[in-house]
Amino acid sequence: MASPSDRIPLRLFLIRANLMHVHILGICGTFMGGLALLARAEGHKVTGSDANVYPPMSTQLEEQGIELIQGFDPSQLGKNEDDAPDLVVVGNAMSRGNPCVEAVLNRGLKYTSGPQFLAEHILPNRWVLAVSGTHGKTSTSSMLAWILEECGYEPGFLIGGVPQNFGVSARLGNSPFFVVEADEYDSAFFDKRSKFVHYQPRTLVINNLEFDHADIFDDLKAIQRQFNHVIRTVPGQGKIIWPKDSEAVQQVIEMGCWSEQETYTKSQSRGPKAIEQQAPAQGWSTQLIADDGHKFELFFNGDSQGILDWSLIGQHNVENATMAIAAALHVGVQPEVAIEALTKFSPPKRRMELIGTVNGIEVYDDFAHHPTAIATTLQGTRAKVGEGKITIILEPRSNTMKSGVHKDTLADSMKLADEAYLYQADNIGWDVKAAMEKAELPVTVLYQIDEIIDAVASKAKSGDTIIVMSNGGFGGLHQKLLAKLST
């Protein structure tokens, strides 16, 4: 295995000049919270504010000693130039009309976006490994960072979640290598480019590509243009790793690609016993040994690289692992070593995280908020539990979900569950109950979180699996449900 110094001169990045007071608006977002940790590790004084704070990010920031201010009263920006922050980092959830945003503009304070801060203060001279795509970014980037960590690379990283192997969502690291979850969402109200355009990766993973973020993109083509932009920033000696089965990604590559490429072909299943198989595809491919994905064989250009037997399940995690292993190889980690590292991998928080078992009932927290993510999560769970009962509780919370873009495909995505409960919040602009009329499973739509908890708890029995799906705090439903099940 090549050492980091064989590929790029080893440097330390902990000494920074021009230390500042950095104030972050929207600090409890997963990206901005991680950025706060990096800025603090550089030696900057870091403060920040947000509303609707919920774990795990709020907990992580408090544990790291970063001052959190509730709300956006302009007084947090100081009374004059002497006590104002040196730099205000504006999260992409902030918009014109926000009291702090208006104060920053009116007073002429220096400000920037989160991605721009990362590009200017953290990423210079780094070998950036960026993980992009509609689904699996957090899991894949967590796997990649863990592989590099286990192999002694001591990478820096910024991940849109909290990897349990590290306990934090971001750190500077002690080498040139930096893993970043590369989101296609916009950078700030004043910079509508996707975040990842700022990162200039040398290694770029594109997991998959579907229409999402309907609040900022008109259609899939608009998202593909942004992916084309980031591909244009990858050097010729860099590498782009992408799924050969994705027509949407293929179309982006055909817009122009000037870098080395490696592709991945989705798994075939060969059952519990090896049978005569088709010739493995060129590039990366896999064959499932266990249908739930907890055991599979990895191939590169037709040659077996080893068998991964791990704790995760689902075809989506097989794909995530393959992408992470491929990216790690680009910086010198051999696949068999990466496979061994992943046997010790724990998924990030809120990615099918078992949060409690009460009276034989397992309750999971999952971030899935897109029909494809819901379907793949249920596919892996069904393969694991067999005929066991699966109940899902879903909050359609993302901007795309609330707009109704996925209302016609949502019911079908849940069909592998036995029962579903959906929350119709006041800010959802479509009739959830009407959209579920043709669902292939019983679906109950309720308007109060406590009603959902009571309904689920009254029917739950030992051996059941309950999955709570939301990209937010869901009004504390998770812990309330566990408490109700205990009574």
ABEGO torsion letter per residue (X at the ends): XBBAAAABBBBBAABBBGBBBBBBBGAABAAAAAAAAAAAAAGBBBBBBBBGBBOAAAAAAAAAGBBBBBEABAAAAEABAAABBABBBBBAABBBGBAAAAAAAAAGBBBBBAAAAAAAAAABGBBBBBBBEABGAAAAAAAAAAAAAAAGAGBBBBBABBBAAAGBABBAEABABBBBBBBABBABAABABBAAAAAGBABBBBABBBBBGAAABABAAAAAAAAAAAAAABBAABBBBBBAABAAAAAAAAAEBABBBBBBBBBBBAEABBBBBBBBBBEBBBBBABAAGABBBBBBGGBBAEBBBBABBEAAAAAAAAAAAAAAAAAGBBAAAAAAAAAABBBBBGBGBBAEBBGGBBBBBBABABAAAAAAAAAAAAAAAEABBBBBBBBBABAAAAAGAAAAAAAAAAAABABBBBBBBAABABBAAAAAAABABBBBBBABAAAAAAAAAAABBBGBBBBBBBABAGGGAAAAAAAAAAX
